[in-house]
Amino acid sequence: MTSELRPVAVVSSTASDAHTWNLVYLQLLLEELGFAVTNLGACVPDDLVVRECRRLDPDLVVLSTVNGHGHTDGLRLAPRLRAVLAGAVLVIGGKLGVDGTSGRESVLREAGFDRVFGDGDIGAFRRYLADLPVRVTS
């Protein structure tokens, strides 16, 4: 749900990913762009991600992974998030497979992600955010 002043974003890793630097970077980037951000941190169990998204009703959910298992975690988590998120934009990015991103984008989109960003393509992520219908009012 868009707050009075700023759109709401949730940033999280996946259950198998202990990296945090990527989450801090994404939080700062989104805050710079005007989002109110809740950063759930690293190694977040699926149930917690789902519960917090239900509670916060965000405009944007960003799952970031560095360990190469984002594909597996994302396939499991996307349908659960779609079940509780009305109109939120759901994206995943980072190192989605231990052998790269190739071939994973279409499967992740079919699972429920609006967009898939492989191997840290922050430029594509920024361009995507600029085109979102969510607009900052402050």
C-alpha positions as CSV (number, residue, x, y, z in Angstrom):
1,M,0.0,0.0,0.0
2,T,1.4,3.4,-0.9
3,S,2.0,5.5,2.1
4,E,0.8,9.1,2.1
5,L,4.2,10.4,1.2
6,R,6.2,7.5,-0.2
7,P,5.8,4.2,-2.0
8,V,6.6,1.2,0.2
9,A,9.3,-1.3,-0.7
10,V,10.4,-4.6,1.0
11,V,14.0,-5.8,0.3
12,S,15.0,-9.3,1.3
13,S,17.4,-12.0,0.6
14,T,16.2,-15.6,0.3
15,A,16.3,-18.3,2.9
16,S,19.6,-19.8,1.7
17,D,21.5,-16.5,1.2
18,A,23.5,-15.0,4.0
19,H,24.8,-12.0,2.1
20,T,23.9,-8.5,3.3
21,W,26.0,-5.9,1.4
22,N,23.6,-6.2,-1.6
23,L,20.6,-5.6,0.6
24,V,22.1,-2.5,2.2
25,Y,23.0,-1.2,-1.3
26,L,19.4,-1.8,-2.6
27,Q,17.9,-0.2,0.5
28,L,20.0,2.9,0.1
29,L,19.2,3.1,-3.6
30,L,15.5,2.8,-3.1
31,E,15.5,5.3,-0.3
32,E,17.4,7.7,-2.5
33,L,14.6,7.2,-5.1
34,G,11.9,8.1,-2.5
35,F,10.8,4.7,-1.2
36,A,10.0,3.9,2.4
37,V,12.1,0.6,2.7
38,T,11.8,-2.3,5.1
39,N,15.0,-4.5,4.8
40,L,14.3,-8.0,6.1
41,G,17.9,-9.0,6.0
42,A,19.7,-12.2,5.1
43,C,18.6,-15.8,5.4
44,V,15.0,-14.9,5.7
45,P,12.7,-17.8,5.9
46,D,9.9,-17.9,3.3
47,D,7.2,-17.7,6.0
48,L,8.7,-14.5,7.3
49,V,8.9,-12.8,3.9
50,V,5.3,-13.8,3.2
51,R,4.1,-12.6,6.6
52,E,5.9,-9.2,6.4
53,C,4.6,-8.6,2.9
54,R,1.1,-9.3,4.0
55,R,1.5,-7.0,6.9
56,L,3.2,-4.1,5.0
57,D,1.3,-4.4,1.7
58,P,4.2,-3.0,-0.3
59,D,4.2,-1.4,-3.7
60,L,7.5,-3.2,-4.5
61,V,9.2,-6.4,-3.3
62,V,12.9,-6.9,-4.2
63,L,14.5,-10.2,-3.6
64,S,18.3,-10.2,-4.0
65,T,20.6,-13.1,-3.9
66,V,24.4,-13.5,-4.2
67,N,24.9,-17.2,-3.4
68,G,23.7,-18.6,-6.7
69,H,20.6,-20.3,-5.4
70,G,18.1,-17.5,-6.1
71,H,16.5,-19.5,-8.9
72,T,15.5,-22.3,-6.6
73,D,14.5,-20.0,-3.7
74,G,12.6,-17.7,-6.1
75,L,10.6,-20.5,-7.7
76,R,9.4,-21.6,-4.3
77,L,8.7,-18.1,-2.9
78,A,7.1,-16.3,-5.9
79,P,3.8,-18.1,-5.9
80,R,3.4,-17.6,-2.1
81,L,4.0,-13.9,-2.5
82,R,1.7,-13.6,-5.4
83,A,-1.0,-15.1,-3.2
84,V,-0.8,-12.3,-0.7
85,L,0.2,-9.3,-2.8
86,A,-2.6,-7.6,-4.6
87,G,-0.9,-5.2,-7.0
88,A,2.7,-5.2,-5.8
89,V,5.6,-5.4,-8.3
90,L,7.8,-8.4,-7.5
91,V,11.3,-8.6,-8.8
92,I,14.3,-10.8,-8.2
93,G,18.0,-10.3,-9.0
94,G,21.6,-11.1,-8.4
95,K,23.3,-14.4,-9.0
96,L,20.4,-16.6,-9.7
97,G,22.3,-19.8,-10.5
98,V,25.7,-21.2,-9.8
99,D,26.2,-21.4,-13.6
100,G,24.7,-17.9,-14.4
101,T,21.3,-16.6,-15.2
102,S,20.8,-18.1,-18.6
103,G,17.5,-19.8,-19.1
104,R,16.1,-18.9,-15.7
105,E,14.3,-15.6,-16.5
106,S,11.3,-17.1,-18.2
107,V,10.8,-19.7,-15.5
108,L,11.0,-17.1,-12.8
109,R,8.6,-14.9,-14.6
110,E,6.1,-17.7,-15.0
111,A,6.4,-18.3,-11.3
112,G,5.2,-14.8,-10.6
113,F,8.1,-12.3,-10.8
114,D,7.4,-9.2,-12.9
115,R,11.1,-8.8,-13.7
116,V,14.3,-10.8,-13.3
117,F,17.7,-9.0,-13.1
118,G,20.7,-11.3,-13.5
119,D,24.2,-10.8,-12.1
120,G,23.7,-7.4,-10.6
121,D,22.5,-5.4,-13.6
122,I,21.8,-2.3,-11.4
123,G,21.5,-0.1,-14.5
124,A,18.6,-2.2,-15.8
125,F,17.1,-2.1,-12.3
126,R,17.3,1.7,-12.1
127,R,15.7,2.0,-15.6
128,Y,12.9,-0.4,-14.6
129,L,12.2,1.6,-11.4
130,A,12.0,4.8,-13.4
131,D,9.2,3.3,-15.5
132,L,7.1,2.0,-12.6
133,P,3.6,3.5,-12.2
134,V,4.5,4.1,-8.5
135,R,5.5,7.7,-8.2
136,V,7.1,9.5,-5.3
137,T,5.1,12.5,-4.1
138,S,7.5,14.0,-1.6
